[in-house]
Amino acid sequence: MVSSSQNATRRLLGFGFWIQGFRAFPWMAINFFLKDTLNVDPSTLQLLQNSANLPMVAKPLYGVVSDAIYFSGQHRLPYIAIGGISKRFSFPSNLGASIAEVANDAIVAETGKQPASSSSSKSSQGSGELQSFVWMASAAGGVLGNLLGGIAIDKFSPQSMFHIFGLLVALQFVITIGSHESSLNLPKSQSKIGIRKQLSVLLAALQKPEIAYSIAWFAASYAIIPALTGTMFFYQTQYLNINSSVLGISKVFGQFTMLLWGVIYNHYLKSIPPRKVIVAVQVSMALLMVSDVLFVKGIYREIGVGDTLYVVILSGVLEVLFFFKILPFSVVMAKLCPQGCEGSLMALVMSAIALAMIVSGYLGIALASYVGVSGNDFSGFPCGLMIQAVCTLLPVLCSSFMHDDAAKPKTMGKVE
């Protein structure tokens, strides 16, 4: 039987992560606004897309503050409320979203570490079930956000879409301030530990090889890939003239795949060592990038697979496949995270991922320039995609640096 505190936690986190996924609703409008209204080129579009994630890099600061500073005995819900209302005014910069995500991720880590009760092991929030639940909530928000975004983009202005999203985050703010952390049954901790002490706790956690090497490898597995998302967006919309509704359906399909991934992982894969799952995802990413080479060369078109079908299915899957690794990795980090620094450590993890994706985006800009992609000239695009696929496989060669319950991580030097 699921307790009332578990129900309260699931309701709060479910809606919070659903809102995170629904941010896809106005994002499509931003891309078309930049391309069609401001007439930016592919490199500038990708630069702006990745620069918008810079506030995510400061997540460790938000995490340390949320771990150390309490408001009326609470140190998670107030930050969700602050982040939620900030989204209304700072959506394109991701500032409010990053603050709310830090608190949400901390609650998941705190609750996910609690042992299963003997009478309800299957309904326990540990062992990856809560991570899968919030993953599915976020994916469900993404499905609806992309579906409605693809429809609304032809009927409403970007400003109107922002206002609609603002109403939802205002609702999140009201729900959050109307709740209290005591209903969530979170682990008790000191309420006046101080930021300096909290930093020392975080640094102590990072001195553990299984934590430090795992985060380093995971971030590098993203950073080493030169992302060509902006270039692909221009290729599909400007060169192939694929309309916004098709891209919307593609994103919906991708988000539905993420939702399905959460279900599959929770029921079939969470007993498999996470390292094996993550490596399998990494290899799958490389294979789909090679498939993109065939798509750009027109080979699929020659064998009867239309551009629209490919964009909806395979492009939709590849766009979200990058994030599949986060679910098993979050389970690993929740197990390794010492009590008392859940917010700061999980924030550091997500910050490292955000920074890695920014580096990946900037490398993609350099790669597109190197292979000669510009304007309507996409002759060098297949070469760029093949280089991208090779770079994606490189982290697999040193995956032993990541912690695995079934094996000791490879270390650099002598480590206890």
C-alpha positions in Angstrom: 0.0 0.0 0.0 1.3 3.4 -0.9 1.5 5.9 2.0 -0.1 9.3 2.1 3.4 10.9 2.0 4.3 8.9 -1.1 1.1 10.0 -2.8 1.8 13.7 -1.9 5.4 13.4 -3.2 4.2 11.8 -6.5 1.5 14.5 -7.0 4.0 17.3 -6.4 6.8 15.9 -8.4 4.5 14.6 -11.1 3.1 18.0 -11.8 6.5 19.7 -11.5 8.2 17.4 -14.0 5.1 17.6 -16.2 5.6 21.4 -16.3 9.3 20.8 -17.2 8.3 18.7 -20.2 5.5 21.1 -21.3 8.2 23.8 -21.8 8.4 22.3 -25.3 5.2 24.1 -26.0 6.7 27.6 -26.6 10.2 26.4 -27.6 9.1 25.5 -31.2 7.8 29.0 -31.6 11.2 30.4 -30.6 13.0 28.4 -33.3 10.7 29.5 -36.0 10.7 33.1 -34.7 14.5 33.2 -34.9 14.6 31.6 -38.3 11.7 33.4 -40.1 11.3 36.7 -38.3 14.9 37.5 -37.3 16.4 35.6 -40.3 19.3 34.1 -38.3 21.6 31.6 -40.0 22.1 28.0 -38.8 25.2 28.7 -36.7 23.6 31.7 -35.0 20.4 29.7 -34.2 22.5 26.9 -32.6 24.6 29.5 -30.7 21.4 31.1 -29.3 19.8 27.7 -28.5 22.9 26.6 -26.5 23.6 29.9 -24.8 20.0 29.9 -23.4 21.2 27.0 -21.2 24.0 29.0 -19.5 21.9 29.5 -16.3 21.8 25.7 -16.0 25.5 25.7 -15.4 25.0 27.6 -12.1 22.8 24.8 -10.7 25.4 23.8 -8.1 25.0 27.2 -6.6 21.3 26.8 -6.4 21.8 23.3 -5.0 24.1 24.4 -2.2 21.8 27.2 -1.2 18.7 24.9 -1.2 20.6 22.3 0.9 21.8 25.0 3.4 19.2 27.7 3.7 15.7 26.9 5.0 12.5 29.0 4.9 10.2 28.2 7.8 11.7 24.8 8.2 11.5 24.0 4.4 14.3 23.9 1.9 12.8 22.3 -1.2 9.3 23.6 -1.8 10.3 27.3 -1.4 12.8 26.9 -4.2 10.3 25.2 -6.4 7.9 28.1 -5.9 10.7 30.7 -6.6 11.8 28.8 -9.7 8.2 28.4 -10.8 7.3 32.0 -10.7 10.6 33.0 -12.2 9.8 30.9 -15.3 7.0 33.4 -16.0 9.6 36.2 -16.5 12.8 34.3 -17.6 11.6 31.4 -19.8 14.0 31.9 -22.7 17.0 32.0 -20.4 16.0 28.9 -18.4 16.8 30.6 -15.1 13.6 29.8 -13.3 13.5 26.3 -14.7 17.0 25.6 -13.4 16.1 26.7 -9.9 12.9 24.6 -9.8 14.6 21.6 -11.3 17.3 21.6 -8.6 14.7 21.3 -5.9 12.7 18.7 -7.7 15.8 16.6 -8.4 16.9 16.8 -4.8 13.5 15.5 -3.6 13.8 12.6 -6.1 17.3 11.8 -4.8 16.2 12.1 -1.1 13.1 10.0 -1.5 14.7 7.5 -3.9 17.3 6.5 -1.3 14.7 5.6 1.3 14.5 1.8 1.9 11.5 -0.2 0.7 9.0 -1.2 3.3 8.6 -4.9 3.8 4.9 -4.7 3.0 5.2 -2.6 -0.1 8.4 -3.2 -1.9 6.8 -2.9 -5.2 5.4 0.5 -4.4 8.6 1.8 -2.9 10.0 5.0 -4.2 13.5 3.6 -4.2 15.3 1.3 -6.6 14.7 3.6 -9.6 10.9 3.6 -9.5 10.5 7.3 -8.5 13.1 8.3 -11.1 11.1 6.4 -13.7 7.8 8.0 -12.5 9.1 11.6 -12.8 10.8 10.7 -16.1 7.4 9.6 -17.5 5.7 12.7 -16.1 8.2 14.9 -17.9 7.8 12.9 -21.1 4.0 13.2 -20.9 4.3 16.9 -20.6 6.7 16.9 -23.6 4.2 14.9 -25.7 1.4 17.3 -25.0 3.6 20.4 -25.2 5.0 19.5 -28.6 1.6 18.3 -29.9 -0.1 21.6 -28.9 2.9 23.6 -29.9 2.8 22.3 -33.5 -0.8 23.3 -33.7 -0.6 26.6 -32.0 2.4 27.9 -33.9 0.2 28.6 -36.9 -2.5 30.2 -34.9 -0.8 32.2 -32.1 2.1 34.5 -31.8 5.2 33.4 -29.7 4.1 36.0 -27.1 0.7 34.4 -26.8 2.2 31.0 -26.4 4.5 32.4 -23.6 1.4 33.8 -21.8 -0.4 30.5 -22.0 2.7 28.7 -20.5 2.8 31.5 -17.9 -0.6 30.6 -16.6 0.5 27.0 -16.0 3.6 28.0 -14.0 1.4 30.4 -12.0 -0.7 27.4 -11.1 2.4 25.5 -10.1 3.4 28.4 -7.8 -0.1 28.3 -6.1 0.0 24.5 -5.6 3.6 24.6 -4.2 3.0 27.4 -1.7 -0.1 25.6 -0.6 1.9 22.5 0.4 4.3 21.8 3.2 7.4 19.6 3.2 6.2 17.8 6.3 3.7 16.0 4.0 6.5 14.6 1.9 8.2 12.8 4.8 11.7 13.8 3.6 14.8 12.8 5.6 15.5 15.1 8.5 18.6 17.2 8.4 20.1 20.2 10.1 18.4 23.4 9.3 21.3 25.8 10.0 24.3 24.0 8.4 25.4 27.1 6.5 26.6 27.5 2.9 30.3 27.1 3.8 29.7 23.8 5.6 27.5 22.6 2.8 30.2 23.3 0.3 32.6 21.2 2.4 30.1 18.4 2.4 29.8 18.6 -1.4 33.6 18.6 -1.8 33.9 15.6 0.4 31.4 13.7 -1.8 33.3 14.7 -4.9 36.5 13.2 -3.4 34.9 9.8 -3.7 36.2 8.2 -7.0 33.0 6.5 -7.8 31.2 9.8 -7.8 33.9 12.0 -9.4 34.8 9.7 -12.2 31.2 8.9 -13.0 30.2 12.5 -13.3 33.3 13.3 -15.4 32.7 10.4 -17.8 29.0 11.1 -18.1 29.6 14.8 -18.9 32.4 14.0 -21.4 30.1 11.5 -23.1 27.9 14.6 -24.1 30.6 17.2 -24.5 32.7 15.2 -27.0 29.8 15.0 -29.5 29.6 18.0 -31.9 25.8 18.7 -32.0 24.4 19.6 -35.4 20.8 20.1 -34.3 20.6 23.7 -35.6 22.0 22.6 -39.0 19.6 19.7 -39.2 16.7 22.0 -38.3 17.6 24.3 -41.3 18.2 21.3 -43.6 14.7 19.9 -42.8 12.8 23.2 -43.0 14.8 25.3 -45.5 16.3 22.7 -47.8 13.6 20.0 -47.7 10.8 22.5 -47.0 9.3 20.3 -44.3 6.6 22.3 -42.5 6.1 23.0 -38.8 3.3 20.4 -38.3 5.6 17.6 -39.4 8.3 18.8 -37.0 5.7 19.0 -34.3 4.6 15.4 -34.9 8.3 14.4 -34.9 8.8 15.9 -31.5 5.6 14.3 -30.2 6.8 10.9 -31.4 10.2 11.5 -29.7 8.5 12.5 -26.4 6.3 9.5 -26.6 9.4 7.4 -27.1 10.8 8.9 -23.9 7.6 8.1 -22.1 7.9 4.5 -23.3 11.5 4.4 -22.3 10.5 5.2 -18.7 8.1 2.3 -18.7 10.5 -0.1 -20.2 13.3 0.9 -17.9 11.2 0.6 -14.8 9.8 -2.8 -15.7 12.6 -4.5 -17.5 16.0 -2.7 -17.3 16.5 -1.4 -13.8 17.9 -4.7 -12.7 20.6 -4.5 -15.4 23.9 -2.7 -14.5 23.3 0.9 -15.4 26.7 1.1 -17.2 25.6 -1.5 -19.7 22.3 0.4 -20.4 24.1 3.7 -20.8 26.7 2.2 -23.2 24.0 0.6 -25.2 22.2 4.0 -25.6 25.5 5.6 -26.6 26.1 3.0 -29.4 22.4 3.4 -30.5 23.0 7.2 -30.8 26.0 6.6 -33.1 24.0 4.2 -35.3 21.2 6.7 -35.8 23.7 9.4 -36.7 25.0 7.1 -39.4 21.4 6.7 -40.5 21.2 10.5 -40.8 24.1 10.3 -43.2 22.0 8.0 -45.4 19.0 10.3 -45.0 20.9 13.4 -46.1 22.4 11.6 -49.1 18.9 10.7 -50.2 19.4 6.9 -50.0 16.2 6.4 -47.9 14.3 8.4 -50.5 15.6 6.2 -53.3 14.3 3.0 -51.5 10.9 4.4 -51.0 11.1 6.0 -47.5 9.9 9.5 -47.7 11.6 12.5 -46.0 8.5 13.1 -43.8 8.3 9.6 -42.5 12.0 9.6 -41.7 11.8 12.9 -39.9 8.8 11.9 -37.8 10.2 8.5 -36.7 14.0 8.3 -36.8 14.8 12.0 -36.4 12.2 12.2 -33.5 13.9 9.3 -31.7 17.4 10.6 -32.2 16.5 14.0 -30.8 15.5 12.4 -27.5 17.9 9.5 -27.4 20.6 11.8 -26.0 18.5 12.0 -22.8 17.9 8.3 -22.4 21.2 7.9 -20.5 20.0 10.4 -17.8 17.5 8.0 -16.3 19.8 5.1 -15.4 22.6 7.6 -14.4 20.2 9.4 -12.0 19.5 6.1 -10.3 23.3 5.5 -9.8 23.8 9.0 -8.4 20.9 8.7 -6.1 22.5 5.6 -4.6 25.9 7.2 -4.3 24.8 10.6 -3.0 25.6 11.1 0.7 22.7 12.2 2.8 22.6 16.0 3.3 23.9 17.1 -0.1 21.2 15.7 -2.4 20.4 19.1 -3.8 23.9 20.2 -4.4 25.3 17.0 -5.8 22.3 16.3 -8.1 22.5 20.0 -9.2 26.2 19.5 -10.0 25.3 16.5 -12.1 22.7 18.4 -14.1 25.0 21.4 -14.3 27.8 19.2 -15.7 25.3 17.8 -18.3 24.1 21.3 -19.2 27.7 22.6 -19.6 28.6 19.5 -21.7 25.7 20.2 -24.0 26.7 23.8 -24.4 30.2 22.7 -25.3 28.7 20.1 -27.7 26.6 22.8 -29.4 29.6 25.1 -29.8 31.7 22.2 -31.2 28.8 21.6 -33.6 29.0 25.2 -34.9 32.8 24.7 -35.5 32.2 21.4 -37.2 29.5 22.8 -39.5 31.9 25.6 -40.5 34.7 23.1 -41.0 32.8 20.9 -43.4 31.4 24.0 -45.2 27.7 24.1 -44.3 26.3 27.5 -44.9 23.1 29.0 -46.2 21.6 26.6 -48.7 24.9 24.7 -49.2 24.6 21.4 -47.3 27.1 19.4 -49.4 29.4 18.9 -46.5 26.6 17.9 -44.1 27.0 14.1 -44.5 30.7 14.4 -43.7 29.9 16.3 -40.6 27.3 13.8 -39.5 29.8 10.9 -39.9 32.4 12.8 -37.8 29.6 13.3 -35.2 28.9 9.5 -35.2 32.6 8.6 -34.6 32.9 11.1 -31.8 29.8 9.5 -30.2 31.5 6.1 -30.0 34.7 7.4 -28.4 33.3 7.5 -24.8 32.4 3.8 -25.0 36.1 3.0 -25.1 36.6 4.3 -21.6 33.2 3.6 -20.0 34.9 1.7 -17.2 35.5 5.0 -15.5 31.8 5.1 -14.7 30.7 3.4 -11.5 28.9 0.1 -11.7 27.6 -1.9 -8.8 28.8 -5.0 -10.5 32.4 -3.9 -11.0 34.9 -1.4 -9.6 35.5 1.7 -11.8 38.9 2.1 -13.5 40.9 4.7 -11.6 43.5 7.2 -12.5 46.2 6.5 -10.0 46.0 4.7 -6.6 42.6 5.1 -5.0 41.3 3.5 -1.8 
